[in-house]
Amino acid sequence: MKNPSGQSMLLQQAQKTLLNLSAFYTSGGQDLHALHSALAQAESLAIGLRTVYEAAYCNTSAGRASSTAPILQNIDGRISVNEYGWLHIELAMLLPHCQYQTPHYLIDTLERLLDGYAQHHQLPWFSKALLAIDEWSNIRKRQVYDQDNKGWKAIPNILKGRVLADDDQYHLEIALLSRQEAQPLCHIFILPAEEADAFFTLRSGNFGYPP
């Protein structure tokens, strides 16, 4: 968005939406339909502002526009390649409940983490991989217990073409894991399928959690 007045109007609308969402949140509303609507608005706003930030970014130090914005900080996740060559994505959230809906916020977050990393580093490529999704959850505060109600199916689609050729059963094996922890997190590992035994050995805790 190159128009400054357009940006200003968008930011004003964003601030108004945030104020309304904040008022709803602090009111302690418990209506499920209203909560669902508020959550959808918040996620849509976050995605929109991320997009505007990238479009408006200007490399002022170089005195010219840049085609790629820097990796957004505090994007609800981290990405790295560990000493074993495994891709590790850590999300500061749990997988969303989306039995009948597309998890747009999860998709946007993962795409930005992967593409942002690829701006400065080479992503690993796997001919056959294991995707291990390990949720750490305070079970007493977690209401989505069934794996088929969670948005994990969006993750293989994001990986296809970025770190592996296809997300079918011949290129990608999938493990859905979980454990009870006080701090909710979602760890996503992509590693060579033949190294699955090493991953589960490390995950057992006897040798430390995979870095």
Secondary structure, 3 states (H helix, E strand, C coil): CCCHHHHHHHHHHHHHHHHHHHHHHHCCCCCHHHHHHHHHHHHHHHHHHHHHHHHHCEECCCCEECCCCCCCCCCCEEEEECCCCCEEEEECCCCCECCCCCCHHHHHHHHHHHHHHHHHCCCCCECCEEEEEEEEECHHHCCCCCHHHEHHHHHHHHHECCCECCCCCCCEEEEEEEEECCCCEEEEEEEEHHHHHHHHHHHCCCCCCCC
